[in-house]
Amino acid sequence: MANPETIFKKFDVNNDGKMSSKELETALKEMGVTASPELLKAIMAQYDNDKNGFLEFSEFKKVIADMKAIQAATVDDTREIFKNYDKDGSGFIERAELKEVLAVLGIGNDETTVKAMMAAADTNKDDKVSIIEFAKIMAHGNLLNEWHNIQPAKGNMAEAVFNKFDVNKDGNMSSAELKAALKELDVKPSNALLQAILVQYDKPPKDGVLGLNEFKNLVADMQAIQGAKREEVLDTFTNYDKDKSGFIEKDEFKEVLKSLGMGGDDNLVKAMIATADTDGDGKISITEFANFI
């Protein structure tokens, strides 16, 4: 790719020290990029920092640097994929649109996942993904690979939330602290749900609070439940957990099956528990219930 200053001077036709959208289109063609109106709009929106409708040399230089980073990606393919997800034609993929991308890819689109992926893709931190940012991800592998790369960050996120809401810094999370932490994770728990969570995740010696590792286990399970269904699933679980043990046992599970119109004879209950009870402990946890329904 030619020197940015050489390209800029060549296509700044009127020599005013700035590049119009039309001049940018011609310059991009020189670099083998046929820019659609959508792509031009996205580039101008992303790189025209002073919003004067032109690119100065320093802004154009940044475009060139980013174009070099996406040479491994096919521009036409990237543009078509981007346009499919940029539903409102804004030139950016916003949070709601990214959520749809993640759902289609089977990555999961709960709020924690969306935040993590946005952090990976949104390099200029404007809370939206430009076509250039999107292309960079495509150039270095697909979104799924990017997701696998940031998995450790999600664990760090759980620890950060724990530290933030462990108000008295005793290394444990009380029921009140847990409630505030879950709200940070976009879950608004009822008192019954809080009780169920503590029962399930507060491991022996059962001190009525959650340590960091217990909280991390909870967050990992919450991430396994799709965001759109999460509160509905958790509330439903609480309704069927009649004895508030933090699990749905055989008799309670029979009621679940009846409510789903599946009947409640013993053979069916045994078969369905065998399907839902993935860890084989004879009872259904919150996560197993979410996966089952």
C-alpha positions in Angstrom: 0.0 0.0 0.0 1.4 3.4 -1.0 2.6 6.0 1.5 -0.4 7.8 3.1 1.0 11.3 2.4 1.5 10.4 -1.3 -2.1 9.2 -1.6 -3.5 12.2 0.3 -1.6 14.7 -1.9 -2.6 12.9 -5.1 -6.3 12.8 -4.4 -6.7 16.1 -2.5 -7.6 17.5 -5.9 -8.1 21.2 -4.9 -5.1 21.1 -2.5 -7.0 22.5 0.4 -5.4 20.2 2.9 -8.5 18.1 3.4 -10.3 15.3 1.7 -14.0 15.3 0.8 -16.1 12.2 0.7 -15.8 12.2 -3.1 -12.0 12.5 -3.0 -11.9 9.8 -0.4 -13.9 7.5 -2.7 -11.4 8.0 -5.4 -8.4 7.5 -3.0 -10.0 4.2 -1.8 -10.3 3.0 -5.4 -6.6 3.6 -5.8 -6.1 1.2 -2.9 -8.4 -1.5 -4.4 -11.4 -0.7 -2.3 -14.7 0.1 -4.1 -16.5 2.0 -1.4 -20.3 2.0 -1.3 -22.2 5.1 0.0 -22.7 3.2 3.2 -19.0 2.5 3.6 -18.0 6.1 2.8 -20.6 7.3 5.4 -19.3 4.9 8.0 -15.6 6.0 7.4 -16.5 9.7 7.6 -18.5 9.2 10.7 -15.7 7.2 12.3 -12.6 9.3 11.3 -13.9 12.8 10.9 -13.1 13.7 14.5 -13.8 17.4 14.2 -17.0 16.7 12.3 -16.4 19.3 9.6 -17.3 16.9 6.8 -13.8 16.3 5.6 -10.8 14.3 6.5 -7.6 16.1 7.3 -4.3 14.3 6.7 -4.0 13.0 10.3 -7.5 11.6 10.1 -6.8 10.1 6.6 -3.6 8.6 7.9 -5.6 6.7 10.6 -7.9 5.4 7.8 -4.9 4.0 6.0 -3.5 2.4 9.1 -6.8 0.6 9.8 -7.2 -0.4 6.2 -3.8 -2.2 6.4 -5.1 -4.0 9.4 -8.1 -5.5 7.5 -6.3 -6.5 4.3 -6.7 -10.1 5.3 -10.5 -9.7 5.2 -12.4 -9.5 1.9 -13.8 -6.0 1.8 -16.9 -6.9 -0.2 -17.8 -9.8 2.1 -17.2 -7.7 5.2 -19.4 -4.9 3.9 -22.2 -7.3 3.0 -22.2 -8.9 6.4 -22.0 -5.5 8.1 -25.0 -4.2 6.1 -27.0 -7.2 7.1 -26.6 -6.4 10.8 -26.7 -2.6 10.5 -30.5 -2.7 10.4 -31.1 1.0 10.8 -28.5 1.9 8.2 -26.7 4.2 10.6 -23.2 3.1 9.5 -22.6 1.5 12.9 -23.7 -1.7 14.6 -25.2 -0.6 17.9 -25.6 -2.7 21.0 -29.0 -4.1 20.1 -27.8 -5.0 16.7 -24.6 -6.6 18.1 -26.9 -8.6 20.4 -28.6 -10.1 17.3 -25.2 -10.9 15.7 -24.2 -12.9 18.8 -27.5 -14.7 18.9 -27.3 -15.7 15.3 -23.7 -17.0 15.8 -24.9 -19.1 18.8 -22.5 -17.3 21.1 -25.2 -16.1 23.5 -26.6 -12.6 23.8 -27.0 -12.0 27.6 -26.0 -8.6 28.7 -22.7 -9.7 30.1 -21.7 -11.3 26.8 -22.8 -8.3 24.8 -20.7 -6.0 27.0 -17.7 -8.2 26.7 -18.0 -8.4 22.9 -18.6 -4.7 22.6 -15.4 -4.1 24.7 -13.5 -6.3 22.3 -14.8 -4.8 19.1 -15.4 -1.1 20.0 -11.8 0.1 20.0 -12.6 3.9 20.2 -15.1 3.3 23.1 -18.1 5.1 21.5 -20.4 2.2 22.4 -21.0 1.2 18.8 -19.1 -0.8 16.2 -18.0 0.9 13.0 -17.5 -1.0 9.7 -13.7 -0.7 10.3 -13.9 -2.1 13.8 -16.1 -4.9 12.5 -13.7 -5.6 9.6 -10.8 -5.8 12.1 -12.6 -8.6 13.9 -13.3 -10.3 10.6 -9.7 -10.0 9.6 -8.4 -11.7 12.6 -10.9 -14.6 12.5 -14.7 -14.5 13.1 -16.6 -13.2 16.0 -16.7 -16.6 17.6 -12.9 -16.8 17.7 -12.9 -13.3 19.2 -15.3 -14.4 21.8 -13.1 -17.4 22.8 -10.2 -14.9 23.1 -12.0 -12.8 25.7 -13.3 -15.6 27.9 -10.7 -14.9 30.6 -11.9 -11.3 30.7 -15.4 -12.5 31.7 -13.9 -14.2 34.7 -12.1 -11.0 35.6 -15.5 -9.2 35.2 -17.1 -11.4 37.8 -14.2 -10.7 40.2 -14.5 -6.9 39.5 -18.3 -7.0 40.3 -17.6 -9.0 43.4 -15.0 -6.5 44.7 -17.3 -3.6 43.8 -20.3 -4.9 45.8 -18.4 -6.6 48.7 -19.0 -3.3 50.5 -17.5 -4.2 53.9 -14.5 -5.9 52.2 -14.8 -9.1 54.2 -14.3 -11.4 51.2 -17.9 -12.5 51.3 -21.1 -11.4 49.6 -24.2 -11.1 51.8 -27.8 -11.3 50.5 -28.0 -7.5 50.2 -24.7 -7.2 48.5 -25.6 -10.1 46.1 -28.9 -8.3 45.2 -27.0 -5.2 44.2 -24.4 -7.2 42.3 -27.0 -9.1 40.3 -28.6 -5.7 39.4 -25.3 -4.7 38.0 -25.5 -7.9 35.8 -29.0 -6.9 34.6 -30.8 -9.4 36.9 -33.5 -8.0 39.2 -33.9 -10.9 41.7 -36.9 -11.4 44.0 -36.3 -12.3 47.6 -37.3 -15.8 46.8 -34.8 -16.0 44.0 -32.0 -14.6 46.3 -32.8 -17.3 48.8 -32.7 -20.0 46.1 -29.4 -18.7 44.8 -27.8 -18.7 48.2 -29.0 -22.2 48.9 -27.6 -23.5 45.7 -24.3 -21.7 45.5 -23.4 -21.3 49.2 -21.3 -24.5 49.5 -20.4 -26.1 52.9 -19.9 -24.9 55.6 -23.1 -23.0 54.5 -22.3 -19.7 56.2 -25.2 -17.8 54.5 -22.9 -15.7 52.2 -21.1 -16.2 48.9 -17.3 -16.2 48.6 -15.6 -15.1 45.4 -15.4 -18.6 43.8 -19.0 -19.3 44.7 -20.0 -16.0 43.1 -17.9 -16.8 40.0 -19.9 -20.1 39.7 -23.1 -18.2 39.9 -22.1 -15.7 37.2 -20.9 -18.5 34.9 -24.3 -20.2 35.2 -26.2 -16.9 34.7 -24.2 -16.4 31.5 -25.5 -19.8 30.3 -29.0 -18.5 30.4 -30.0 -16.3 27.5 -30.5 -12.7 28.6 -34.0 -12.4 27.0 -35.3 -15.3 29.0 -33.2 -15.0 32.1 -35.6 -13.3 34.6 -38.6 -15.3 33.3 -36.6 -18.6 33.7 -35.5 -17.7 37.2 -38.9 -16.6 38.3 -40.4 -19.8 37.0 -37.8 -21.9 38.8 -38.6 -20.1 42.0 -42.3 -20.8 41.6 -41.7 -24.5 41.2 -39.1 -24.8 43.9 -41.8 -25.1 46.6 -39.6 -25.9 49.5 -37.1 -23.2 48.6 -34.2 -25.7 48.6 -32.6 -24.1 45.6 -33.4 -27.2 43.5 -36.4 -28.8 41.9 -36.9 -32.3 43.2 -38.8 -35.2 41.7 -42.3 -34.2 43.0 -41.8 -30.5 42.1 -40.6 -31.6 38.6 -43.7 -33.6 38.2 -45.7 -30.3 38.6 -43.5 -28.7 36.0 -44.3 -31.4 33.4 -48.0 -31.2 34.2 -48.0 -27.4 33.6 -46.3 -28.0 30.3 -49.0 -30.4 29.3 -46.7 -33.4 29.3 -48.4 -35.4 32.0 -46.9 -36.6 35.3 -46.7 -40.4 35.3 -43.6 -41.8 37.1 -42.0 -43.2 34.0 -42.2 -39.9 32.2 -40.9 -38.0 35.3 -37.9 -40.4 35.6 -37.1 -40.1 31.9 -37.3 -36.3 31.9 -35.3 -36.0 35.1 -32.6 -38.1 33.4 -32.6 -35.7 30.6 -32.6 -32.5 32.6 -30.4 -33.6 35.5 -27.0 -33.4 33.8 -24.9 -33.9 36.9 -26.9 -36.9 38.0 -27.5 -35.7 41.6 -31.3 -36.5 41.4 -32.4 -32.9 41.4 -32.6 -30.0 39.0 -30.5 -26.8 39.5 -31.3 -23.4 38.1 -29.0 -23.9 35.2 -30.3 -27.4 34.4 -33.8 -26.0 34.5 -33.0 -23.2 32.1 -31.4 -25.6 29.7 -34.3 -27.9 29.9 -37.0 -25.4 29.1 
